[in-house]
Amino acid sequence: MPDSQKSRLSVAVIAKDEADRIPTCLDSLDFADDVVVVVDAASQDDTLAIAQSYGYRVLSRPWMGYAKQKQFAVDNCANDWVMILDADECIPGQTAKAMIELLADPPVDIAAYGFMRRNIFHGRWFKRCGWWPDRVVRLVDRSRGKFSENLVHEQWVSNGAVRQLDAVVEHYSFRNYAGLIEKMQNYSTLAAQQMKNDGRRTRWWTSISHGLWTFLRSYFLELGILEGFDGFMISTTNAGGSYLKYAKLWELWRHGKARQGEKVDCKATDAP
């Protein structure tokens, strides 16, 4: 896109081991005059080299958690208006056009904008299982807000009004079923730790009731049953994530967690 048509907008992208998906993301960002890509220094593939090949500003730093990594990217942008993306997301042309028009004369009373996220899995758009419209706040005035410090499901906390747009962000959510399960495992661990940090407690049966309700809601009420086996797998991992979150919270309060490198006294645990 010619520089004269570009918006005074920065795009902040975070990435780790996304060599297969980040080109789609970066190809969609030529409407912005400033793009900052923050790549986890522990990435094992060519993510860093691919990002650098686009000529954007690329920063490499160790992973500090979702919120801190995204805040670092936002802080390094050149403009106050920032579009925040993950490397598995991209901006359709119509959405880019809508943002350019919006930022030509942005309302002073709006500090952030929400988008509808179109989740694509196994090559198709999923409208059920709670995956649509999946609203996310992504276009923000960084001078009027910041990320929460949650370990998971980090959110932009806006010091001003948030307006929801009909514009779409495309999300190539998972590569395969293994990705679904990996996210379920990782997010449930982080969520449990966050709840414990917040002082929340649970009973052993809470995990069962939450897991069961989540499956019933996703598979039946949100019509995952109409999405074939993919719908069943999505609903199952949704339920598994909810179940594990509360089970791990119960475990943290009841048994604690051995610190990495902490020695265990085998003699103390031997049966008499």
C-alpha positions, -999 to +999 in steps of 0.1 A: +000+000+000+014+035-008+026+054+022+001+082+015-027+057+021-013+042+053-029+050+087-011+064+116-014+031+133+009+006+149+004-031+150+019-051+178+024-089+172+037-115+196+050-148+184+067-181+194+074-210+171+050-196+145+071-200+113+042-217+095+015-191+104+032-158+109+036-150+071-002-149+068-003-125+097+025-102+084+012-103+048-020-086+060-004-056+078+008-034+049-019-009+057-001+002+089+029+026+090+045+008+120+047-029+129+064-043+159+069-080+162+081-095+195+095-130+191+101-152+221+139-157+223+133-194+229+116-200+196+130-232+180+120-225+144+125-197+118+099-173+133+126-146+140+142-148+106+108-148+088+097-117+107+129-099+100+126-106+063+095-083+062+115-053+072+093-046+102+108-038+136+115-072+153+124-075+189+135-108+206+131-113+243+125-142+267+088-151+273+074-132+302+038-143+301+010-132+277+002-099+293+038-087+299+048-098+264+020-079+248+025-049+269+062-048+259+051-049+223+026-021+228+052+000+247+076-002+218+051+010+191+055+044+175+019+055+176-007+058+203-033+038+184-022+001+183-038-030+169-027-060+190-024-094+173-012-129+179+009-145+151-019-169+142-043-139+135-046-117+104-065-086+093-089-090+063-088-062+037-123-049+047-112-046+083-080-028+074-101-003+053-125+002+082-097+010+106-081+035+083-114+053+079-120+052+116-086+066+126-088+094+101-110+111+127-114+090+158-140+099+183-123+115+214-146+096+238-136+061+226-104+046+240-106+011+225-124-010+199-136-046+199-137-069+169-155-102+161-129-130+157-135-156+131-120-188+143-108-211+116-099-248+123-091-276+098-097-250+070-132-239+079-149-212+099-166-225+131-197-206+141-207-229+169-192-243+202-191-207+215-165-197+189-185-170+172-186-140+174-158-144+200-154-106+206-120-093+215-107-058+222-077-053+199-075-017+187-065+005+216-053+039+225-022+029+245-022+063+263-055+053+279-051+018+291-028-012+297-030-049+300-041-066+331-016-088+349-036-120+347-015-151+339-041-162+313-070-146+294-051-113+297-073-083+289-068-047+279-080-025+307-092+007+291-094+041+308-123+051+286-152+038+265-149+007+244-169+005+212-177-029+195-173-030+157-187-054+132-153-058+117-136-092+117-102-105+128-093-140+113-079-165+138-062-197+126-068-211+160-052-245+161-031-267+138-046-299+150-062-318+179-029-319+197-029-281+197-064-281+213-052-304+240-019-285+246-038-253+251-062-270+274-034-282+295-014-249+295-043-226+301-058-247+328-025-246+347-022-208+344-059-203+352-056-224+384-026-205+395-043-171+388-073-182+409-051-192+437-033-159+436-067-142+438-075-163+469-103-183+453-110-218+467-129-248+454-143-282+464-132-314+448-166-318+431-166-283+416-143-295+388-168-322+379-198-299+378-180-272+358-166-297+333-200-314+328-218-281+324-192-267+300-196-298+277-234-296+278-233-259+269-208-262+242-220-294+225-258-290+229-267-254+237-241-239+215-247-265+188-213-281+187-232-313+178-238-299+143-200-295+137-193-332+134-164-348+152-145-315+152-174-301+173-172-330+197-134-325+201-138-287+207-166-293+232-146-320+249-115-298+253-136-269+264-150-291+291-116-306+299-101-271+303-128-261+328-125-294+347-087-293+349-087-256+360-107-263+391-091-297+397-056-280+396-069-252+419-081-278+444-047-296+442-028-263+447-046-255+479-046-291+492-011-303+482+007-272+471+033-275+443+069-286+447+093-259+435+115-266+405+147-282+418+133-288+453+146-320+468+122-346+481+132-365+513+125-401+502+131-414+537+104-392+550+079-408+526+089-444+531+063-467+546+072-480+580 
